[in-house]
Structure formats: C-alpha cells, structure tokens
Amino acid sequence: MLAICKAVALKAGIKNNAYLHKFRHTYATQLIHRGVPIQNIKELLGHWSVIETERYAHNNSNHLHQDVAQLDNLLSQ
C-alpha cells in the first residue's frame, strides 16, 4: 500500500513525505469542505467518536468570510 501511495504522490508532484495517513487526512478534509456531515465522515473513517473526526474540521473557515465581510464598509460610513 505504501508503494502505491508513493507512486500516486509522485504522479501528483509530491516528492517527499507521502504517507498513507496524509491521504486519509486529505480525504476527510475534502469531505468536510464539501459539506459532508461530520457524523458521516466519522463512520467512513471508522472513528469511535465524532471528537476524533473533528480534528479534520479545523481548517474549513470559508463559512466565516461572509461574516467578516460585514466590516468591509466600516471606514466608509
């Protein structure tokens, strides 16, 4: 499995640190970014608890951009 992982990474231009867990992390992160419910991702990853899965949700802050945009015209008022 590791040899296949490294071959896929090499085709993608990743020359070092290609480990199976990184693919698993990317898989979970991409599901989070696409709005898949955390409970479903938990089951897909085989985690016992959603708390284990929540570590993948930390890097999705896109939903906050609209909230911060509320301040865009602050100085022009």
All heavy atoms as a GROMACS GRO file, in nm:
protein
  621
    1MET      N    1   0.082  -0.119   0.000
    1MET     CA    2   0.000   0.000   0.000
    1MET      C    3   0.087   0.127   0.000
    1MET      O    4   0.053   0.221  -0.068
    1MET     CB    5  -0.091   0.002   0.123
    1MET     CG    6  -0.202  -0.102   0.123
    1MET     SD    7  -0.337  -0.064   0.012
    1MET     CE    8  -0.407   0.078   0.085
    2LEU      N    9   0.193   0.123   0.078
    2LEU     CA   10   0.279   0.242   0.085
    2LEU      C   11   0.344   0.270  -0.050
    2LEU      O   12   0.355   0.386  -0.092
    2LEU     CB   13   0.385   0.226   0.193
    2LEU     CG   14   0.474   0.348   0.217
    2LEU    CD1   15   0.390   0.472   0.251
    2LEU    CD2   16   0.573   0.320   0.328
    3ALA      N   17   0.384   0.166  -0.122
    3ALA     CA   18   0.445   0.184  -0.254
    3ALA      C   19   0.346   0.248  -0.351
    3ALA      O   20   0.381   0.338  -0.428
    3ALA     CB   21   0.495   0.051  -0.308
    4ILE      N   22   0.221   0.205  -0.345
    4ILE     CA   23   0.117   0.264  -0.430
    4ILE      C   24   0.095   0.409  -0.391
    4ILE      O   25   0.083   0.498  -0.477
    4ILE     CB   26  -0.014   0.183  -0.420
    4ILE    CG1   27   0.006   0.044  -0.482
    4ILE    CG2   28  -0.129   0.256  -0.487
    4ILE    CD1   29  -0.108  -0.052  -0.454
    5CYS      N   30   0.089   0.434  -0.263
    5CYS     CA   31   0.072   0.571  -0.212
    5CYS      C   32   0.183   0.662  -0.264
    5CYS      O   33   0.157   0.770  -0.314
    5CYS     CB   34   0.072   0.567  -0.060
    5CYS     SG   35   0.089   0.725   0.022
    6LYS      N   36   0.305   0.615  -0.256
    6LYS     CA   37   0.419   0.696  -0.300
    6LYS      C   38   0.416   0.716  -0.452
    6LYS      O   39   0.452   0.822  -0.502
    6LYS     CB   40   0.549   0.633  -0.254
    6LYS     CG   41   0.566   0.648  -0.102
    6LYS     CD   42   0.703   0.605  -0.056
    6LYS     CE   43   0.717   0.623   0.093
    6LYS     NZ   44   0.742   0.759   0.134
    7ALA      N   45   0.372   0.616  -0.527
    7ALA     CA   46   0.362   0.628  -0.673
    7ALA      C   47   0.257   0.731  -0.712
    7ALA      O   48   0.279   0.814  -0.801
    7ALA     CB   49   0.330   0.493  -0.735
    8VAL      N   50   0.142   0.728  -0.644
    8VAL     CA   51   0.037   0.826  -0.671
    8VAL      C   52   0.086   0.966  -0.636
    8VAL      O   53   0.064   1.061  -0.710
    8VAL     CB   54  -0.091   0.790  -0.591
    8VAL    CG1   55  -0.192   0.903  -0.594
    8VAL    CG2   56  -0.153   0.662  -0.645
    9ALA      N   57   0.153   0.978  -0.523
    9ALA     CA   58   0.206   1.108  -0.482
    9ALA      C   59   0.307   1.161  -0.583
    9ALA      O   60   0.304   1.278  -0.619
    9ALA     CB   61   0.270   1.096  -0.344
   10LEU      N   62   0.392   1.074  -0.631
   10LEU     CA   63   0.492   1.115  -0.729
   10LEU      C   64   0.427   1.166  -0.857
   10LEU      O   65   0.467   1.269  -0.912
   10LEU     CB   66   0.586   0.998  -0.760
   10LEU     CG   67   0.717   1.032  -0.829
   10LEU    CD1   68   0.796   1.135  -0.750
   10LEU    CD2   69   0.799   0.907  -0.849
   11LYS      N   70   0.320   1.098  -0.902
   11LYS     CA   71   0.246   1.144  -1.021
   11LYS      C   72   0.182   1.280  -0.997
   11LYS      O   73   0.164   1.358  -1.090
   11LYS     CB   74   0.139   1.043  -1.059
   11LYS     CG   75   0.192   0.924  -1.131
   11LYS     CD   76   0.078   0.835  -1.180
   11LYS     CE   77   0.133   0.719  -1.258
   11LYS     NZ   78   0.028   0.635  -1.315
   12ALA      N   79   0.148   1.308  -0.871
   12ALA     CA   80   0.086   1.436  -0.836
   12ALA      C   81   0.190   1.544  -0.809
   12ALA      O   82   0.156   1.657  -0.777
   12ALA     CB   83  -0.003   1.418  -0.713
   13GLY      N   84   0.318   1.508  -0.819
   13GLY     CA   85   0.424   1.605  -0.798
   13GLY      C   86   0.471   1.616  -0.655
   13GLY      O   87   0.548   1.706  -0.620
   14ILE      N   88   0.426   1.525  -0.570
   14ILE     CA   89   0.469   1.525  -0.430
   14ILE      C   90   0.590   1.433  -0.420
   14ILE      O   91   0.580   1.314  -0.444
   14ILE     CB   92   0.356   1.475  -0.338
   14ILE    CG1   93   0.234   1.565  -0.353
   14ILE    CG2   94   0.403   1.469  -0.194
   14ILE    CD1   95   0.107   1.509  -0.290
   15LYS      N   96   0.704   1.489  -0.386
   15LYS     CA   97   0.828   1.413  -0.391
   15LYS      C   98   0.874   1.359  -0.256
   15LYS      O   99   0.961   1.275  -0.249
   15LYS     CB  100   0.938   1.498  -0.453
   15LYS     CG  101   0.905   1.531  -0.597
   15LYS     CD  102   1.009   1.618  -0.661
   15LYS     CE  103   0.966   1.639  -0.805
   15LYS     NZ  104   1.013   1.754  -0.867
   16ASN      N  105   0.816   1.409  -0.147
   16ASN     CA  106   0.858   1.358  -0.016
   16ASN      C  107   0.739   1.356   0.080
   16ASN      O  108   0.636   1.416   0.054
   16ASN     CB  109   0.972   1.440   0.043
   16ASN     CG  110   0.938   1.587   0.054
   16ASN    OD1  111   0.824   1.627   0.039
   16ASN    ND2  112   1.037   1.669   0.082
   17ASN      N  113   0.756   1.284   0.187
   17ASN     CA  114   0.655   1.276   0.293
   17ASN      C  115   0.519   1.226   0.245
   17ASN      O  116   0.416   1.276   0.290
   17ASN     CB  117   0.639   1.410   0.364
   17ASN     CG  118   0.765   1.453   0.434
   17ASN    OD1  119   0.840   1.370   0.484
   17ASN    ND2  120   0.791   1.582   0.437
   18ALA      N  121   0.518   1.132   0.154
   18ALA     CA  122   0.392   1.073   0.107
   18ALA      C  123   0.361   0.950   0.192
   18ALA      O  124   0.422   0.846   0.176
   18ALA     CB  125   0.402   1.035  -0.040
   19TYR      N  126   0.270   0.968   0.285
   19TYR     CA  127   0.232   0.859   0.374
   19TYR      C  128   0.083   0.835   0.364
   19TYR      O  129   0.006   0.926   0.332
   19TYR     CB  130   0.271   0.893   0.518
   19TYR     CG  131   0.419   0.914   0.535
   19TYR    CD1  132   0.473   1.040   0.548
   19TYR    CD2  133   0.506   0.806   0.534
   19TYR    CE1  134   0.609   1.060   0.562
   19TYR    CE2  135   0.643   0.823   0.547
   19TYR     CZ  136   0.693   0.951   0.561
   19TYR     OH  137   0.828   0.969   0.573
   20LEU      N  138   0.041   0.714   0.394
   20LEU     CA  139  -0.099   0.678   0.384
   20LEU      C  140  -0.188   0.768   0.469
   20LEU      O  141  -0.297   0.807   0.426
   20LEU     CB  142  -0.120   0.531   0.423
   20LEU     CG  143  -0.060   0.430   0.327
   20LEU    CD1  144  -0.069   0.290   0.385
   20LEU    CD2  145  -0.131   0.436   0.193
   21HIS      N  146  -0.141   0.804   0.586
   21HIS     CA  147  -0.224   0.887   0.673
   21HIS      C  148  -0.252   1.024   0.611
   21HIS      O  149  -0.358   1.082   0.632
   21HIS     CB  150  -0.160   0.905   0.811
   21HIS     CG  151  -0.252   0.976   0.904
   21HIS    ND1  152  -0.242   1.111   0.928
   21HIS    CD2  153  -0.358   0.933   0.976
   21HIS    CE1  154  -0.338   1.147   1.011
   21HIS    NE2  155  -0.409   1.041   1.042
   22LYS      N  156  -0.158   1.076   0.533
   22LYS     CA  157  -0.181   1.205   0.467
   22LYS      C  158  -0.295   1.194   0.367
   22LYS      O  159  -0.375   1.287   0.354
   22LYS     CB  160  -0.055   1.254   0.398
   22LYS     CG  161   0.046   1.308   0.495
   22LYS     CD  162   0.152   1.387   0.424
   22LYS     CE  163   0.246   1.444   0.528
   22LYS     NZ  164   0.335   1.542   0.473
   23PHE      N  165  -0.305   1.081   0.296
   23PHE     CA  166  -0.416   1.062   0.204
   23PHE      C  167  -0.548   1.053   0.280
   23PHE      O  168  -0.650   1.107   0.239
   23PHE     CB  169  -0.396   0.937   0.118
   23PHE     CG  170  -0.297   0.957   0.007
   23PHE    CD1  171  -0.163   0.927   0.025
   23PHE    CD2  172  -0.337   1.008  -0.114
   23PHE    CE1  173  -0.071   0.945  -0.077
   23PHE    CE2  174  -0.246   1.027  -0.217
   23PHE     CZ  175  -0.112   0.997  -0.199
   24ARG      N  176  -0.545   0.986   0.393
   24ARG     CA  177  -0.664   0.973   0.478
   24ARG      C  178  -0.706   1.111   0.528
   24ARG      O  179  -0.824   1.146   0.528
   24ARG     CB  180  -0.632   0.880   0.594
   24ARG     CG  181  -0.742   0.856   0.692
   24ARG     CD  182  -0.695   0.757   0.798
   24ARG     NE  183  -0.784   0.747   0.909
   24ARG     CZ  184  -0.886   0.664   0.916
   24ARG    NH1  185  -0.913   0.583   0.816
   24ARG    NH2  186  -0.963   0.662   1.023
   25HIS      N  187  -0.609   1.190   0.571
   25HIS     CA  188  -0.636   1.325   0.620
   25HIS      C  189  -0.695   1.412   0.508
   25HIS      O  190  -0.793   1.483   0.529
   25HIS     CB  191  -0.508   1.387   0.675
   25HIS     CG  192  -0.529   1.519   0.739
   25HIS    ND1  193  -0.567   1.534   0.870
   25HIS    CD2  194  -0.518   1.644   0.689
   25HIS    CE1  195  -0.579   1.662   0.898
   25HIS    NE2  196  -0.550   1.731   0.790
   26THR      N  197  -0.636   1.404   0.390
   26THR     CA  198  -0.686   1.481   0.276
   26THR      C  199  -0.828   1.440   0.240
   26THR      O  200  -0.914   1.523   0.212
   26THR     CB  201  -0.593   1.464   0.154
   26THR    OG1  202  -0.463   1.511   0.191
   26THR    CG2  203  -0.642   1.540   0.033
   27TYR      N  204  -0.853   1.309   0.241
   27TYR     CA  205  -0.987   1.255   0.213
   27TYR      C  206  -1.090   1.316   0.308
   27TYR      O  207  -1.193   1.370   0.266
   27TYR     CB  208  -0.980   1.102   0.226
   27TYR     CG  209  -1.111   1.030   0.221
   27TYR    CD1  210  -1.183   1.019   0.104
   27TYR    CD2  211  -1.160   0.967   0.336
   27TYR    CE1  212  -1.302   0.949   0.100
   27TYR    CE2  213  -1.279   0.897   0.332
   27TYR     CZ  214  -1.350   0.888   0.214
   27TYR     OH  215  -1.467   0.818   0.211
   28ALA      N  216  -1.060   1.311   0.437
   28ALA     CA  217  -1.153   1.363   0.537
   28ALA      C  218  -1.170   1.514   0.523
   28ALA      O  219  -1.282   1.566   0.530
   28ALA     CB  220  -1.104   1.328   0.677
   29THR      N  221  -1.061   1.584   0.501
   29THR     CA  222  -1.065   1.730   0.488
   29THR      C  223  -1.149   1.771   0.368
   29THR      O  224  -1.230   1.863   0.376
   29THR     CB  225  -0.924   1.788   0.477
   29THR    OG1  226  -0.851   1.752   0.596
   29THR    CG2  227  -0.926   1.939   0.464
   30GLN      N  228  -1.132   1.703   0.256
   30GLN     CA  229  -1.209   1.735   0.136
   30GLN      C  230  -1.358   1.707   0.156
   30GLN      O  231  -1.443   1.781   0.106
   30GLN     CB  232  -1.156   1.659   0.015
   30GLN     CG  233  -1.019   1.705  -0.030
   30GLN     CD  234  -1.016   1.853  -0.064
   30GLN    OE1  235  -1.103   1.905  -0.132
   30GLN    NE2  236  -0.915   1.922  -0.014
   31LEU      N  237  -1.391   1.602   0.229
   31LEU     CA  238  -1.531   1.575   0.260
   31LEU      C  239  -1.590   1.687   0.345
   31LEU      O  240  -1.702   1.735   0.320
   31LEU     CB  241  -1.546   1.441   0.332
   31LEU     CG  242  -1.519   1.316   0.247
   31LEU    CD1  243  -1.518   1.192   0.335
   31LEU    CD2  244  -1.623   1.302   0.136
   32ILE      N  245  -1.513   1.733   0.444
   32ILE     CA  246  -1.557   1.844   0.530
   32ILE      C  247  -1.582   1.968   0.444
   32ILE      O  248  -1.686   2.034   0.456
   32ILE     CB  249  -1.451   1.876   0.637
   32ILE    CG1  250  -1.438   1.763   0.737
   32ILE    CG2  251  -1.479   2.010   0.706
   32ILE    CD1  252  -1.536   1.763   0.850
   33HIS      N  253  -1.490   1.999   0.356
   33HIS     CA  254  -1.501   2.120   0.271
   33HIS      C  255  -1.621   2.112   0.178
   33HIS      O  256  -1.671   2.216   0.135
   33HIS     CB  257  -1.373   2.138   0.190
   33HIS     CG  258  -1.260   2.191   0.270
   33HIS    ND1  259  -1.164   2.275   0.219
   33HIS    CD2  260  -1.224   2.173   0.400
   33HIS    CE1  261  -1.077   2.306   0.313
   33HIS    NE2  262  -1.112   2.244   0.423
   34ARG      N  263  -1.665   1.994   0.146
   34ARG     CA  264  -1.778   1.977   0.055
   34ARG      C  265  -1.910   1.961   0.130
   34ARG      O  266  -2.012   1.931   0.072
   34ARG     CB  267  -1.752   1.861  -0.038
   34ARG     CG  268  -1.651   1.899  -0.146
   34ARG     CD  269  -1.595   1.778  -0.220
   34ARG     NE  270  -1.510   1.817  -0.331
   34ARG     CZ  271  -1.388   1.869  -0.320
   34ARG    NH1  272  -1.335   1.890  -0.203
   34ARG    NH2  273  -1.317   1.899  -0.427
   35GLY      N  274  -1.906   1.983   0.260
   35GLY     CA  275  -2.030   1.987   0.338
   35GLY      C  276  -2.084   1.853   0.384
   35GLY      O  277  -2.199   1.844   0.425
   36VAL      N  278  -2.004   1.748   0.376
   36VAL     CA  279  -2.049   1.617   0.423
   36VAL      C  280  -2.061   1.624   0.576
   36VAL      O  281  -1.969   1.673   0.642
   36VAL     CB  282  -1.951   1.506   0.380
   36VAL    CG1  283  -1.991   1.372   0.440
   36VAL    CG2  284  -1.944   1.497   0.228
   37PRO      N  285  -2.172   1.580   0.630
   37PRO     CA  286  -2.189   1.586   0.776
   37PRO      C  287  -2.078   1.511   0.850
   37PRO      O  288  -2.036   1.403   0.809
   37PRO     CB  289  -2.325   1.518   0.800
   37PRO     CG  290  -2.398   1.535   0.670
   37PRO     CD  291  -2.291   1.528   0.563
   38ILE      N  292  -2.034   1.569   0.959
   38ILE     CA  293  -1.923   1.513   1.036
   38ILE      C  294  -1.954   1.371   1.084
   38ILE      O  295  -1.866   1.286   1.091
   38ILE     CB  296  -1.884   1.607   1.154
   38ILE    CG1  297  -1.750   1.568   1.213
   38ILE    CG2  298  -1.988   1.608   1.260
   38ILE    CD1  299  -1.636   1.647   1.163
   39GLN      N  300  -2.079   1.344   1.116
   39GLN     CA  301  -2.119   1.210   1.160
   39GLN      C  302  -2.094   1.107   1.049
   39GLN      O  303  -2.047   0.997   1.075
   39GLN     CB  304  -2.267   1.209   1.202
   39GLN     CG  305  -2.316   1.077   1.254
   39GLN     CD  306  -2.252   1.036   1.386
   39GLN    OE1  307  -2.215   1.120   1.467
   39GLN    NE2  308  -2.239   0.907   1.408
   40ASN      N  309  -2.123   1.144   0.926
   40ASN     CA  310  -2.099   1.054   0.813
   40ASN      C  311  -1.949   1.029   0.793
   40ASN      O  312  -1.907   0.916   0.766
   40ASN     CB  313  -2.160   1.110   0.685
   40ASN     CG  314  -2.311   1.117   0.692
   40ASN    OD1  315  -2.372   1.080   0.792
   40ASN    ND2  316  -2.372   1.165   0.586
   41ILE      N  317  -1.870   1.135   0.807
   41ILE     CA  318  -1.726   1.121   0.792
   41ILE      C  319  -1.670   1.033   0.902
   41ILE      O  320  -1.584   0.949   0.879
   41ILE     CB  321  -1.658   1.260   0.789
   41ILE    CG1  322  -1.708   1.340   0.668
   41ILE    CG2  323  -1.507   1.247   0.786
   41ILE    CD1  324  -1.670   1.485   0.669
   42LYS      N  325  -1.721   1.050   1.022
   42LYS     CA  326  -1.682   0.965   1.135
   42LYS      C  327  -1.700   0.818   1.099
   42LYS      O  328  -1.611   0.735   1.120
   42LYS     CB  329  -1.763   0.998   1.259
   42LYS     CG  330  -1.737   0.906   1.378
   42LYS     CD  331  -1.841   0.920   1.486
   42LYS     CE  332  -1.956   0.827   1.475
   42LYS     NZ  333  -1.939   0.686   1.491
   43GLU      N  334  -1.813   0.786   1.042
   43GLU     CA  335  -1.842   0.647   1.006
   43GLU      C  336  -1.752   0.600   0.892
   43GLU      O  337  -1.703   0.487   0.894
   43GLU     CB  338  -1.989   0.632   0.971
   43GLU     CG  339  -2.080   0.653   1.091
   43GLU     CD  340  -2.227   0.643   1.058
   43GLU    OE1  341  -2.263   0.569   0.964
   43GLU    OE2  342  -2.306   0.709   1.127
   44LEU      N  343  -1.728   0.686   0.794
   44LEU     CA  344  -1.641   0.649   0.682
   44LEU      C  345  -1.499   0.621   0.728
   44LEU      O  346  -1.432   0.532   0.676
   44LEU     CB  347  -1.641   0.760   0.577
   44LEU     CG  348  -1.768   0.775   0.495
   44LEU    CD1  349  -1.767   0.906   0.417
   44LEU    CD2  350  -1.785   0.657   0.400
   45LEU      N  351  -1.453   0.696   0.826
   45LEU     CA  352  -1.317   0.679   0.876
   45LEU      C  353  -1.306   0.569   0.982
   45LEU      O  354  -1.196   0.530   1.019
   45LEU     CB  355  -1.265   0.811   0.934
   45LEU     CG  356  -1.247   0.925   0.835
   45LEU    CD1  357  -1.204   1.052   0.907
   45LEU    CD2  358  -1.147   0.889   0.727
   46GLY      N  359  -1.420   0.523   1.031
   46GLY     CA  360  -1.418   0.419   1.132
   46GLY      C  361  -1.384   0.470   1.270
   46GLY      O  362  -1.338   0.393   1.355
   47HIS      N  363  -1.406   0.598   1.295
   47HIS     CA  364  -1.379   0.654   1.427
   47HIS      C  365  -1.489   0.613   1.524
   47HIS      O  366  -1.605   0.598   1.487
   47HIS     CB  367  -1.372   0.807   1.420
   47HIS     CG  368  -1.252   0.858   1.350
   47HIS    ND1  369  -1.244   0.986   1.301
   47HIS    CD2  370  -1.132   0.801   1.321
   47HIS    CE1  371  -1.126   1.006   1.245
   47HIS    NE2  372  -1.057   0.893   1.256
   48TRP      N  373  -1.453   0.597   1.650
   48TRP     CA  374  -1.549   0.563   1.754
   48TRP      C  375  -1.629   0.686   1.798
   48TRP      O  376  -1.741   0.674   1.842
   48TRP     CB  377  -1.479   0.504   1.876
   48TRP     CG  378  -1.431   0.366   1.851
   48TRP    CD1  379  -1.305   0.328   1.816
   48TRP    CD2  380  -1.508   0.246   1.857
   48TRP    NE1  381  -1.299   0.192   1.800
   48TRP    CE2  382  -1.423   0.138   1.825
   48TRP    CE3  383  -1.642   0.219   1.886
   48TRP    CZ2  384  -1.467   0.007   1.821
   48TRP    CZ3  385  -1.685   0.087   1.883
   48TRP    CH2  386  -1.599  -0.017   1.851
   49SER      N  387  -1.568   0.803   1.783
   49SER     CA  388  -1.630   0.925   1.834
   49SER      C  389  -1.612   1.038   1.733
   49SER      O  390  -1.512   1.044   1.662
   49SER     CB  391  -1.563   0.963   1.966
   49SER     OG  392  -1.596   1.094   2.003
   50VAL      N  393  -1.710   1.128   1.729
   50VAL     CA  394  -1.701   1.246   1.643
   50VAL      C  395  -1.584   1.333   1.686
   50VAL      O  396  -1.525   1.403   1.604
   50VAL     CB  397  -1.834   1.325   1.646
   50VAL    CG1  398  -1.821   1.458   1.576
   50VAL    CG2  399  -1.945   1.245   1.582
   51ILE      N  400  -1.548   1.326   1.812
   51ILE     CA  401  -1.435   1.406   1.863
   51ILE      C  402  -1.308   1.372   1.786
   51ILE      O  403  -1.229   1.461   1.753
   51ILE     CB  404  -1.417   1.385   2.015
   51ILE    CG1  405  -1.538   1.441   2.088
   51ILE    CG2  406  -1.288   1.449   2.064
   51ILE    CD1  407  -1.545   1.404   2.234
   52GLU      N  408  -1.288   1.245   1.754
   52GLU     CA  409  -1.171   1.205   1.675
   52GLU      C  410  -1.175   1.269   1.537
   52GLU      O  411  -1.073   1.308   1.482
   52GLU     CB  412  -1.168   1.053   1.656
   52GLU     CG  413  -1.141   0.973   1.779
   52GLU     CD  414  -1.145   0.826   1.747
   52GLU    OE1  415  -1.044   0.775   1.693
   52GLU    OE2  416  -1.249   0.763   1.774
   53THR      N  417  -1.294   1.278   1.480
   53THR     CA  418  -1.312   1.328   1.344
   53THR      C  419  -1.301   1.479   1.336
   53THR      O  420  -1.261   1.534   1.234
   53THR     CB  421  -1.448   1.281   1.290
   53THR    OG1  422  -1.464   1.142   1.315
   53THR    CG2  423  -1.460   1.306   1.140
   54GLU      N  424  -1.334   1.547   1.444
   54GLU     CA  425  -1.336   1.693   1.443
   54GLU      C  426  -1.200   1.755   1.416
   54GLU      O  427  -1.192   1.869   1.374
   54GLU     CB  428  -1.394   1.746   1.575
   54GLU     CG  429  -1.543   1.727   1.582
   54GLU     CD  430  -1.602   1.771   1.715
   54GLU    OE1  431  -1.526   1.784   1.813
   54GLU    OE2  432  -1.723   1.791   1.719
   55ARG      N  433  -1.092   1.680   1.433
   55ARG     CA  434  -0.960   1.736   1.404
   55ARG      C  435  -0.947   1.773   1.256
   55ARG      O  436  -0.864   1.855   1.220
   55ARG     CB  437  -0.850   1.640   1.445
   55ARG     CG  438  -0.834   1.522   1.351
   55ARG     CD  439  -0.728   1.429   1.396
   55ARG     NE  440  -0.793   1.327   1.476
   55ARG     CZ  441  -0.737   1.217   1.516
   55ARG    NH1  442  -0.613   1.193   1.488
   55ARG    NH2  443  -0.803   1.129   1.584
   56TYR      N  444  -1.028   1.714   1.170
   56TYR     CA  445  -1.023   1.744   1.028
   56TYR      C  446  -1.105   1.868   0.994
   56TYR      O  447  -1.092   1.922   0.885
   56TYR     CB  448  -1.074   1.626   0.946
   56TYR     CG  449  -0.994   1.501   0.969
   56TYR    CD1  450  -1.045   1.395   1.042
   56TYR    CD2  451  -0.866   1.488   0.918
   56TYR    CE1  452  -0.971   1.280   1.064
   56TYR    CE2  453  -0.791   1.375   0.940
   56TYR     CZ  454  -0.844   1.271   1.012
   56TYR     OH  455  -0.770   1.158   1.033
   57ALA      N  456  -1.188   1.913   1.085
   57ALA     CA  457  -1.276   2.026   1.058
   57ALA      C  458  -1.211   2.160   1.088
   57ALA      O  459  -1.265   2.264   1.051
   57ALA     CB  460  -1.405   2.012   1.139
   58HIS      N  461  -1.094   2.160   1.149
   58HIS     CA  462  -1.031   2.284   1.193
   58HIS      C  463  -0.992   2.378   1.080
   58HIS      O  464  -0.980   2.497   1.100
   58HIS     CB  465  -0.907   2.253   1.276
   58HIS     CG  466  -0.795   2.198   1.194
   58HIS    ND1  467  -0.787   2.066   1.160
   58HIS    CD2  468  -0.688   2.258   1.137
   58HIS    CE1  469  -0.679   2.047   1.086
   58HIS    NE2  470  -0.617   2.160   1.071
   59ASN      N  471  -0.972   2.326   0.962
   59ASN     CA  472  -0.917   2.410   0.855
   59ASN      C  473  -1.021   2.456   0.754
   59ASN      O  474  -0.987   2.497   0.646
   59ASN     CB  475  -0.802   2.338   0.785
   59ASN     CG  476  -0.843   2.203   0.732
   59ASN    OD1  477  -0.961   2.175   0.722
   59ASN    ND2  478  -0.747   2.120   0.697
   60ASN      N  479  -1.148   2.451   0.791
   60ASN     CA  480  -1.251   2.500   0.700
   60ASN      C  481  -1.316   2.625   0.758
   60ASN      O  482  -1.408   2.618   0.836
   60ASN     CB  483  -1.357   2.392   0.675
   60ASN     CG  484  -1.458   2.435   0.573
   60ASN    OD1  485  -1.440   2.537   0.507
   60ASN    ND2  486  -1.564   2.359   0.558
   61SER      N  487  -1.264   2.739   0.719
   61SER     CA  488  -1.318   2.865   0.770
   61SER      C  489  -1.391   2.944   0.663
   61SER      O  490  -1.422   3.061   0.683
   61SER     CB  491  -1.205   2.949   0.830
   61SER     OG  492  -1.110   2.978   0.729
   62ASN      N  493  -1.419   2.882   0.550
   62ASN     CA  494  -1.485   2.952   0.440
   62ASN      C  495  -1.618   3.014   0.482
   62ASN      O  496  -1.656   3.120   0.433
   62ASN     CB  497  -1.506   2.859   0.322
   62ASN     CG  498  -1.376   2.818   0.258
   62ASN    OD1  499  -1.275   2.885   0.274
   62ASN    ND2  500  -1.377   2.706   0.188
   63HIS      N  501  -1.690   2.948   0.571
   63HIS     CA  502  -1.819   2.999   0.614
   63HIS      C  503  -1.806   3.130   0.692
   63HIS      O  504  -1.904   3.202   0.708
   63HIS     CB  505  -1.891   2.894   0.700
   63HIS     CG  506  -1.821   2.864   0.828
   63HIS    ND1  507  -1.708   2.785   0.834
   63HIS    CD2  508  -1.845   2.904   0.954
   63HIS    CE1  509  -1.667   2.778   0.959
   63HIS    NE2  510  -1.748   2.848   1.034
   64LEU      N  511  -1.687   3.165   0.736
   64LEU     CA  512  -1.667   3.287   0.813
   64LEU      C  513  -1.644   3.409   0.726
   64LEU      O  514  -1.660   3.522   0.772
   64LEU     CB  515  -1.549   3.269   0.909
   64LEU     CG  516  -1.564   3.156   1.012
   64LEU    CD1  517  -1.434   3.142   1.090
   64LEU    CD2  518  -1.681   3.182   1.103
   65HIS      N  519  -1.608   3.390   0.601
   65HIS     CA  520  -1.576   3.502   0.514
   65HIS      C  521  -1.694   3.599   0.500
   65HIS      O  522  -1.675   3.720   0.501
   65HIS     CB  523  -1.531   3.453   0.376
   65HIS     CG  524  -1.400   3.382   0.381
   65HIS    ND1  525  -1.281   3.443   0.350
   65HIS    CD2  526  -1.368   3.255   0.414
   65HIS    CE1  527  -1.182   3.358   0.363
   65HIS    NE2  528  -1.233   3.243   0.403
   66GLN      N  529  -1.814   3.546   0.487
   66GLN     CA  530  -1.931   3.632   0.473
   66GLN      C  531  -1.953   3.714   0.600
   66GLN      O  532  -1.988   3.831   0.593
   66GLN     CB  533  -2.054   3.547   0.442
   66GLN     CG  534  -2.177   3.628   0.410
   66GLN     CD  535  -2.293   3.541   0.370
   66GLN    OE1  536  -2.287   3.419   0.375
   66GLN    NE2  537  -2.402   3.604   0.327
   67ASP      N  538  -1.929   3.654   0.715
   67ASP     CA  539  -1.944   3.726   0.841
   67ASP      C  540  -1.843   3.840   0.852
   67ASP      O  541  -1.878   3.951   0.892
   67ASP     CB  542  -1.929   3.631   0.959
   67ASP     CG  543  -2.041   3.529   0.967
   67ASP    OD1  544  -2.150   3.556   0.913
   67ASP    OD2  545  -2.018   3.423   1.026
   68VAL      N  546  -1.719   3.812   0.817
   68VAL     CA  547  -1.616   3.915   0.825
   68VAL      C  548  -1.640   4.024   0.723
   68VAL      O  549  -1.611   4.142   0.747
   68VAL     CB  550  -1.476   3.850   0.805
   68VAL    CG1  551  -1.368   3.956   0.795
   68VAL    CG2  552  -1.446   3.756   0.920
   69ALA      N  553  -1.700   3.991   0.611
   69ALA     CA  554  -1.729   4.090   0.506
   69ALA      C  555  -1.824   4.198   0.555
   69ALA      O  556  -1.833   4.305   0.496
   69ALA     CB  557  -1.787   4.020   0.384
   70GLN      N  558  -1.892   4.173   0.665
   70GLN     CA  559  -1.982   4.274   0.723
   70GLN      C  560  -1.904   4.401   0.761
   70GLN      O  561  -1.962   4.507   0.772
   70GLN     CB  562  -2.054   4.218   0.847
   70GLN     CG  563  -2.143   4.100   0.817
   70GLN     CD  564  -2.260   4.137   0.728
   70GLN    OE1  565  -2.318   4.244   0.741
   70GLN    NE2  566  -2.292   4.050   0.636
   71LEU      N  567  -1.774   4.388   0.780
   71LEU     CA  568  -1.692   4.502   0.819
   71LEU      C  569  -1.628   4.573   0.701
   71LEU      O  570  -1.559   4.675   0.720
   71LEU     CB  571  -1.581   4.456   0.915
   71LEU     CG  572  -1.628   4.393   1.046
   71LEU    CD1  573  -1.509   4.342   1.124
   71LEU    CD2  574  -1.708   4.492   1.128
   72ASP      N  575  -1.652   4.528   0.580
   72ASP     CA  576  -1.586   4.585   0.462
   72ASP      C  577  -1.608   4.736   0.449
   72ASP      O  578  -1.518   4.808   0.410
   72ASP     CB  579  -1.634   4.514   0.334
   72ASP     CG  580  -1.571   4.378   0.318
   72ASP    OD1  581  -1.479   4.345   0.395
   72ASP    OD2  582  -1.617   4.303   0.229
   73ASN      N  583  -1.725   4.784   0.479
   73ASN     CA  584  -1.756   4.925   0.462
   73ASN      C  585  -1.749   5.004   0.591
   73ASN      O  586  -1.797   5.117   0.599
   73ASN     CB  587  -1.895   4.941   0.398
   73ASN     CG  588  -1.899   4.881   0.261
   73ASN    OD1  589  -1.803   4.891   0.186
   73ASN    ND2  590  -2.010   4.817   0.227
   74LEU      N  591  -1.688   4.948   0.692
   74LEU     CA  592  -1.684   5.011   0.824
   74LEU      C  593  -1.625   5.152   0.820
   74LEU      O  594  -1.680   5.245   0.878
   74LEU     CB  595  -1.603   4.924   0.920
   74LEU     CG  596  -1.593   4.974   1.063
   74LEU    CD1  597  -1.730   4.972   1.130
   74LEU    CD2  598  -1.496   4.888   1.141
   75LEU      N  599  -1.514   5.169   0.751
   75LEU     CA  600  -1.449   5.300   0.749
   75LEU      C  601  -1.514   5.399   0.655
   75LEU      O  602  -1.491   5.520   0.666
   75LEU     CB  603  -1.301   5.284   0.715
   75LEU     CG  604  -1.222   5.203   0.816
   75LEU    CD1  605  -1.077   5.185   0.767
   75LEU    CD2  606  -1.222   5.270   0.952
   76SER      N  607  -1.595   5.355   0.563
   76SER     CA  608  -1.657   5.447   0.469
   76SER      C  609  -1.790   5.500   0.518
   76SER      O  610  -1.853   5.581   0.453
   76SER     CB  611  -1.676   5.379   0.333
   76SER     OG  612  -1.766   5.272   0.347
   77GLN      N  613  -1.833   5.458   0.636
   77GLN     CA  614  -1.962   5.504   0.690
   77GLN      C  615  -1.949   5.634   0.764
   77GLN      O  616  -1.856   5.671   0.824
   77GLN     CB  617  -2.021   5.398   0.783
   77GLN     CG  618  -2.056   5.274   0.707
   77GLN     CD  619  -2.110   5.166   0.803
   77GLN    OE1  620  -2.109   5.180   0.924
   77GLN    NE2  621  -2.157   5.059   0.744
   0.00000   0.00000   0.00000
